[in-house]
Amino acid sequence: MIKVLFICHGNICRSPMAEFVFKDLVKKAGLADKFHIESAATSTEELGNPVHPGTRNRLRREGISTDGKYARQIRKSEYNDWDYLIGMDSWNIRNMNRIFGDDKDGKIYKLLSFAGKSGDIADPWYTGNFDDTYRDVLEGCEALLHMLISEGKVY
């Protein structure tokens, strides 16, 4: 089982979008039983809140539900529980390193790095553009799944 945790600042916009997009991709690929996928926040600001309406509405247009998801914060003790700890932007990565300490096992990644890009996924909380965020999240998630399949980590 491959364990993937998507992480952003509040766990109401980008990381739950990535969580549910990736769940949808692996389900469509017939690989859902090979993965455990969740998302979390680096901050405490949104703890217990549901997914942002903009994310819910954007994913609903793709036939993807976020029902039952509420924001939670990552804990230092979780480092060993996950194979991939995937942040949405450089600030997320910085905060993940602060929370987890040393990334001794090389588990921390930025989502767009799987698509060969160094950029950040813009936070729609500030931009209001959930379509652009969806496009970038989908690109990163598709590239992640392709990499895992092509490297023989899932079959």
Sequence and secondary structure as in RCSB ss.txt:
>XXXX:A:sequence
MIKVLFICHGNICRSPMAEFVFKDLVKKAGLADKFHIESAATSTEELGNPVHPGTRNRLRREGISTDGKYARQIR
KSEYNDWDYLIGMDSWNIRNMNRIFGDDKDGKIYKLLSFAGKSGDIADPWYTGNFDDTYRDVLEGCEALLHMLIS
EGKVY
>XXXX:A:secstr
 EEEEEEESSSSSHHHHHHHHHHHHHHHTT GGGEEEEEEESSSTTTT B  HHHHHHHHTTT   TT B  B  
GGGGGG SEEEESSHHHHHHHHHHH   TT  EEEGGGGGT       HHHH  HHHHHHHHHHHHHHHHHHHHH
TTS  
